[in-house]
């Protein structure tokens, strides 16, 4: 069905045909506390607040020093290329959100300074966000739409929308909708060969801000290109025999009919399909997105919650990598599915990703990161190529890794989680969707509301939600009940409440008042998940969880990349027995920032009866988290 046939018209203005069931907190409405605050401050004092010190590309990103033309619009040249454009788009997306979540003057000024270059120079003749080019000049069009410049206009243009939308939401800067009109309200932009997955989602989000008929025309063209172009397979269900191709690596789609499998491109394409489903009302697109996530989770889902992407998706395995960019994109898609569908299942996915893969990629001080992370990482020769950090830096922690995508994109992971912790609902209420210490305030139809969330989750099984402000009128408060919890307990002001969850959310509807306390308890017990590692002769691998937290055997290290001694990989007993694991809890240390000294441990014995201690995966750098089992092969 053509987009134009299913768009809804109201008073002459296009409106979203399928509004989301829930909407994330606006930028600046949610704030971190507890260890979330410590983590956010580390991000500010590390990468997010100091990217200009990491690499020359970040120093000039989106400044007047970053004007490029011709082949230099492309990122491929390490010195002369335009990497700063994509890197800046990722960085600023996290920077703007974190600035207002922390209410931090330094970060706000930094974001204002960086975005002002574009906002003060955008004009009606700009090509995408390339304000220095003139769309009326054939030579400028040729530069913008050649194979090099097209990346700058399409992929970077779609990504750039996110930081600008966040800035507009937080500040009301009216230059933003004008910039969107200039960048996206020109149909010829969408008529070019469009291989960039982000352009369509960026256009649709820009239309949400502007409600511009010109952008709506561009969306119709871009949607047609998307559904027939390079990433079109992500707008339809995966075919039944696709899993049979997962043993093939680095093959081009035109050779074997296999779709592009780059991890970031996959999740950004699926996000565009989701946005188009909401915009057009085409339910088949949403079904395709869900079918793809089911396929990837069934075949490519890693123990840490992410999808194999090194650089392309494939069979899950103990020594298969996941690009940090893909952690950010995978999590953002599932956060958007959580809001779009109102189904708590996606919140379970996001938490497993965030508390595991979303922590292990970076050092506690946010100054060193890894490009690819592995469920099992034994040292610098861990990569399947068996090479050292000196020759293959993608598998090792360092200040930055070329290309700089992961160094930039890592800034998005924490701010996006904080923004989606609280959602407003279509029935006029709010939903506690993702758990962690913090505060949230917004205005509903019923009036102003404010909440404080007190918890050491996921290291504690208890969450307290304290009402700080509420209107006199009743409104529903929805609380997510994790799918892994068999016997949740909910109480209001100490009185147990029997509220059966629907789609993963229990609804508490009443007239709330300041001082009311909702207590949630999610009892946990050790559970395991198993895969057959088809990358290693279908070896059985077992991973152990407590709630959303993956546990790992911590390998003692000299640094993030070097073990103190040769590693002997522990083997678990042939049969999993939850009773064989002792849960050891401690108080969360003040200022704790995901070091290996976690307040939660599991004590058990290996297959030889020797004591084995497991710690949360997110605080490890060298570890085993996908264990071999006795009697189950190599």
N, C-alpha and C positions, 0 to 999 in steps of 0.2 A: 504494500500500500504506500503510495507516495506520501511524503510528509505533508504536503499541502492539503491532502484529502482528509487528514485526521486531526489537524490542528483545530483548536477551539477558538472561535471568535467571540469576543465580548466587547460591546460598544466600540467596535472597530479596532480593537487591540488584541493581538495574539496573547493567549494565556496558556500556562502549562496545562496540558491535557490530563496528566496524572500527577497531581501534587504528592510529595512524599508523605508517608504516615507520620514521620517525625522530622524535626529540623535540629541541627546542632546548635549549641550555644553560639551566640554572636561573639565576634572577636572582642575580648576584654570582659566578657560576662563570667567566665570561669577562671579560677585562680588556683595554683597548686599550693599545698601545705605539706608538712612532714617531710618524708624522704622525697616526695615529688618536688618539693620546693628546693631541697638540696640539689637534686638532679638538674632542675631548671637553672639554678644559679651557676652550677658547674658548666652548663651549656653556654650561658652568657659569658662566663669568664674564660671559656675555652673557644671552641670553634665558632659558635654563632656570633659572638661579639667581636671576633678578631680574625675573620677570614682573610682580611687584607694582608695579614702577616704570614699567611700560609703559602700564597703563590701570587705571582704577578697578575695572573688572570683575574683573581678576586680583587686585587687592588684597583684594577681599572674597570671592573664589571659595571656596566650600565653608566659609565661616565663618558664625558666627551672624548676621553682618550681611547675609547673602545669603538670608534667609528671604523667600520671595515667596508670594503667594496670588493666585488668580483669573487675570485676564489678564496680570498681571505675572510669571506663571510662564513666559510665552513670551519669546523673545529679541528680538522685533521692535522694541521700544521701546529706543532707544539709551541712555536714562538709567534708566528704571524697569524695563526688561525683565530677563529671567533669563539673559542671555548667559553670565554667569560660571559657570553650571552646566556647559554644554557645553565652554566654554573651559577650565574647571578640569579636566574629565575628560581632555581631550587633553593638557594640560600635565602633569598628574600621572602619566599613563602614561609619558611620557618622563622625568620627574623621578625617579620611584622607580627605574627601571632604571639611569639614568645615575648616581644616587647610589651604588649598590652596584657598578657597573662601575668607577667611580673610587675606591670605598671612601672617599668624601669625607664627613667629619663634618658640614660645613655643609649639604650637600644632604640628607643623611639626617635631620638635625634639621628642615629645612624640610619634607620629606615627612611626617615624623611629626606635626609641628604641624598641617599642612593636613588630613591624613587623620583625625586624632584627632577633629575636629569631628563627622564622620559616625559613626565607629566608637564613640564614647562615648555617642552619642545614639540610635542605632538601637534600635528596640523592636518587639515582635511586632505592634503596631497600625500600623506605618509603611506608607505607600503608596509602593512602590518605595523609593528612597532619600530620600523626602520625610519625614523623621523628625518634622517638626512637624505633620503631618496624621494623622488617626485614621481608619482604614479603616471603623470602626463608625459613623461619623457621615456621614449622607447628604450634608450640605453639603460636607464635606471630599472625599468621593468625586467630587462634581460638579466641584469645583475641579480635582482631579487628572486627571479624564478628559475635561474639555472640550477643544475643539480647541487651546487654548493649553497647558494643563497636560499634555495627553497627550504633547506633544513632550518635556517635562521627564521624564516617567516612562519613556517608551519609548526614545527615542534616547539621552538622557543616561544613563538607567539602564543600558542595554547597554554604553555606553562606560565608565561608572564602574567596572564590574566589572574592567576590565583593570588599572588602577592598584592596586586593592585586592588582586587576585590576585597581582600582582607583589610587593606589600608582604608578603603572607602567605608567599609562597615564600621571600622573603629573611629574614623575621623570625619566622615561626611564630606571629604574633599571632592568638590564638584568637577575637578579636572579629570577624575577617573572615568565617569560615564562619557565625557567628551572624548577621552583617549580611546575608549572602546568603540565609540561611533566611528572614529577615524580609522582605527586598526581593522575592524571587522565589518563595517558597514559598506563595504565595497565588494560587490559580488565577484569581481574578477579574481580576488584573492582566493576564493573558494573554487573557482573554475580551473585553477592550475592543477597540475599533477600533484595530488595530495597523498603522500605516503606517511604523514605524521599523525599518529594516533591522538595527539593532544588537541589538535586544532578544533575539532568538532565539540569536544566537551568545553573548551575555552569559550567558543562562540556562544554556546547555550548558556553558560554561566554569566557571560557578559550581557546576554539578552535579559537574563533575570534582573540585572541591575538597571538596564536602560529601557526595556520593553520597546526597543527600536525596531520599526518595520524594516529598515534597511538591513539590520543584522539578521532579522527573521528570513529575509530573502537569501542572505549568504548561508544561513544554516541549511536551507532547503537544498542548495547546491552542494554544500559540503557533505550533507548526509547522503546524497546520491553518490558522490565520489567515494565516501567511506564504505558504503555497502557494495561497491563494485571494485574497490581498489585493493591495495597491497595487504591490508589488514581486514578484508571483508569477512574472513572466516570467523572472526570474533563477534560477528553480528548474527551468526547462525549457530546451531548446535554442533558440537564436534561430531564427526562421523564415527560410526561404530567400530571401525578397525584402526582408529588412530593410535591406540595404545601399542599396536604391533610395530609402529615406527620408532618407538622411544629408545630402542637400542642404537639407532643411527644418530650420530652427532655431526654437527657442522655440515649439514647438507642444505642446499638451497631449495626453496619451495618449488622453483621451476624444474628441478631435476626429478623429484619424486612425488610431486604434488603435496608435499608436506608444508604446512603453514609456517610462516615466520614464527620462531619459537623464542625470540629474545624476551627475557623475563619482564623487563620494564615495559616494552612495547605491548606485550600481552595484557598486562593489567591496565595500562593506559587505554588500550583499545576497548577493553571490557568496560572501563569507566565511560568512554564515549558511547558505547551501546546502551549503558544504563541511563545516561543523560538523555539520549535520544528517545528511549522508551518513555521517560517521564514527560518529555517535551511533546512527543507525537501521539502518545497513547497507544503505541504499538506494543501489545503485551508479549508478542513473540520475541522481542528484543530482550526483555527482562528474563524470559524463560531461557534464552540463549546464554545470558550472563550466568545464571544459576547453574545451567548444565555445564558450562565451562569450569566454574569453580568446583563443581562436583567431580568432574574429570580430573582436574589438577590435584585435588585433595586425595582422590583415590589412587593416583599413580605417582605423583611428584611431591607429595606432602612430606616435609622433613620433621624430625622429632621436635625441633625447636619452634615449630608452628609456621615456618616459611615454606616457600616453594623452591625446588631445585631451579637455579638460574645461574649457570656458570659458562657462558652467558645465556644459554638457552635451557628451557625446561626439559626435563627428562626423568628417568626413573629415580625415585628417592633412594638415597644410599648414605652410608656412614661417612664416606669420603667424597660425596658430591657437594659442591659449593652453592651458596646463595649470595648473590650480589646485594650489597647494602642498599643500592637503589631499588632493588626489587622488594626488599623488606618494606621500604617506605611506600612503594606503589601498591603492593599487595594489601598492606594494612589500610591504606586510604580507600581502596575499592571496597573492602569489607565494612569499613566505617560508613561509607555511603550506602551500602546495601542494608546495614542496620537501620539507618534513617529512612531509606526509601520504603522498606517493607515493614518496619516495626517488629521484626522478628529477632528475638534475643539470641538465636543461634549465631548470628554474625558477631554479637558481642563476645560470645565464647571464643570465636576464632580470633578476634582482635586481641583479647587478653592473652591468649596463648602466644600469639606473635610478639606482643609488646613486652611481656614479662620474661621472654626468653631471647629470641633473635633480636628483639628491639632493645636489648641491654648489652648483649655480649659483643656487639660490633664495635664498641668504643671503650676507651679507658675511663676509669672513674673521674679523671680530671678533664675529660672531653678534649684531649689534645693529641690522642693517637687513635687510629681506627684501622679496621681491616676491610678490604674490598670484598673478598669472598669469605664467608664463614662456613664451618663444617661441623656437623654433629659430633664427629670425632676428630680432634686436632691434636696430633702427637708431637708436633714440632715443626721446624721450618721445612722439612721434607714431606710434610703431610699431603701436599697437593698430588693429584694423580700423575703429574709429570715427574714427580720425585726430584724436584730441583729446589735450590735454596732461595732464601729471601733475596740474595744478591742478584739472582737472575730471574726470579719470578715473584715480584713484590705483591701481586694480587692476593696471595695467601697469607701475608704477614702484616702485623700491625706496624704502622708508621705514621708520620705526620701527614702525608698525602700520597696518593697513588695516581698515576696517569693512566687513562683519562680521569679528569677530576670530578666525574659525575657523583661518585659515592662520597667524596669529601664534601661536596655541596649538598647532596640529597639527605645526608644523615641529620641535617639540621631540622628536617620536617617531622621526624618520627615522634618525638616527645610533644611538641605543640599540637599536632593533630590528635593525639590521644587525649590531651587535656580538653581540647575543644569539643570532642565527642563524648566526654564523660556524662554530660547532661544534655538532654534533648527536650525540646518542647513538642507537644503532641497535638494531633489534629482535633482532639476533643477538648482543647483548651487547658490541658494540664502540662505536667512536666514528667520526665522519666530519668531516673538514675540508671544509666545504661552501661557505663564502664566504671569500675570501682578503683578508688585510690583517694588519699587524703587531699582535701581541697575545699573550695567555697564556690558558690554559684548564686547569682542574682539576676533576675530578669523581670519583665513586666508582661503578665498574661492579660487576657480579656477581663479576668476577675480582679486584677490589680497587681501590685508589686509583690514579688516573692523573693525570699533569700534562704539559702540552706548552707549548713556547714557539714562536711563529711569527715568524721573522725574514725580513723582506722589505720591499722598496720597491714592491711590487705596488700598482697596475697600471703603475707607471713603470719597473719592471724585469720581466723575463720569468722570474725565478727566485724560488722560495719554499723556505725551509728550515724544516722542522718538527723541533724538537729534543725528544726525550723527556726530561723532567725527573724523572719518577717513574713506575714501572710495577710491577705485581704479577708474581709468578713465573709465573703461569698465562698461557697465550697468549690473545690476543684480537685481533679484526680491526680494523685501521685503514683506513678508506676515505678516499680523496682524490679530490676532484672534478676531472675532466679537462674543461676548457671545450670546448664544442662548436665554437667558432671555431678551435681549435688542431688543425692537421692532423698534427703530428708531435711529440707530447708525449714528454718524457724523464723517467723516474722512476729514482731510485737510492736505495739504503739503505746508509749508511756507505760511500759512494763506489762501490758495485757496482751496475751497471745492473740493473734489474728489468723483466721483461716481464710486465706485468699489464694485460691487455686490459680496458678499461672496460665495465661493464654498466650501462645506464641512466645513463651519465655519470660513474660512480664506479669507480675501480680499487681493488681490495681487496688489502691487504697483511696477511696473517694470519701471526703468529709470536709467539714469546715475546720481548717487548720488554724492554729494560733501559735504565736511566738513561744518557744520553749517546748513544744511538742518534740518527742524523740521517737524515731523509728529505728528499731534494733533488728538487724538482719544477722542471722547466724547460718553459715553454710558449712556444716560438718564435712570434713574431708577424710579420706583414707587412701593409702597408696594404691594406685592402679597401674597397669602396664598397657602399652601399645606395641604391636609387633608388625614388622614388615619383612618381606623377602627382598633382600638387596640384590636386585638383578644386575647390578654393576659388578658384583662379586659372587658369581656362581649361585645366585639365589640363596645366599646365606641368611639364616634367620637372625634378625636383630630385634632386641627388646629394649624399650625405653620406659622409665618409671616416672610417674607424676604424682603430685599432691595438689589437687585442684588444678589451676592453670599452670603451675610451676613444674618445669622439667628439671630432673635431678641428674647430676653428672659426677663421675669420679674425677676429682681434681688432681691434675698432674703437677707436682712441684716444679717451679720454674726459676730460672735466673732472670729472665725478662719475659715479655709476652710471647716471645717466639722460640725460647730455648729451654728445654727441660734440664733439670739438675742432673739427671741420670737417665740411662736408657730406659725406655718405657716398657713395662710389662702389662699388657692389657688384661684386666680382670674379666673373668667369665662368670656369668650368673648360673644358678642352678637350672636344671632342665625344666622345672615346673615353677611357675610364678605363684608365690604365696604371700598375700598382703600381710598376714600375721608375722611373717619373718622380718618385717621392717619396723623398727622402733622410731617413732617420730620424736625428735628432740627440739624443743622450742626455747627461745631466749628472747630477751627484750631487744627491740630494735635500737641500736646505739644512736645517740644524738649525732646528727650530721652524717649518718651512714649513706654511702653513695655507691652501692653495688660493688663492693669489694668481695673477695671470696669468703670473708668472715661474716657469713650470713646468719641471721637469727633463727634459722630453720635448717635442720639436718635430718638425714635418714641414716640409721645404723642397721646393717644387715651382715650377711656372710656370703662370700662367693662360693663357687661350685666346689672348692676344696675345703670349705669350712673356715676359711680365714676371715677375720673381721674386715668389713668394707664400709667406708663412710662416704656418703653422697651429699653434695651441696647443690644449691640452685645453679642451674646452667648459666644464667645471666651474669654471674659474678666470676666466671671462669674464662681463661684464655686458652690454656691447654687442658684437654679433658677427653673423657669417654662418656658419651650419653646414649649411644646406640650399641648395646652390649651384645656380644655373642653369648650363646646359651650352651650349656653342656650337652653333648650328644646331638647337637643340631647342625653339625657341619663346621666348615672352616671358620 
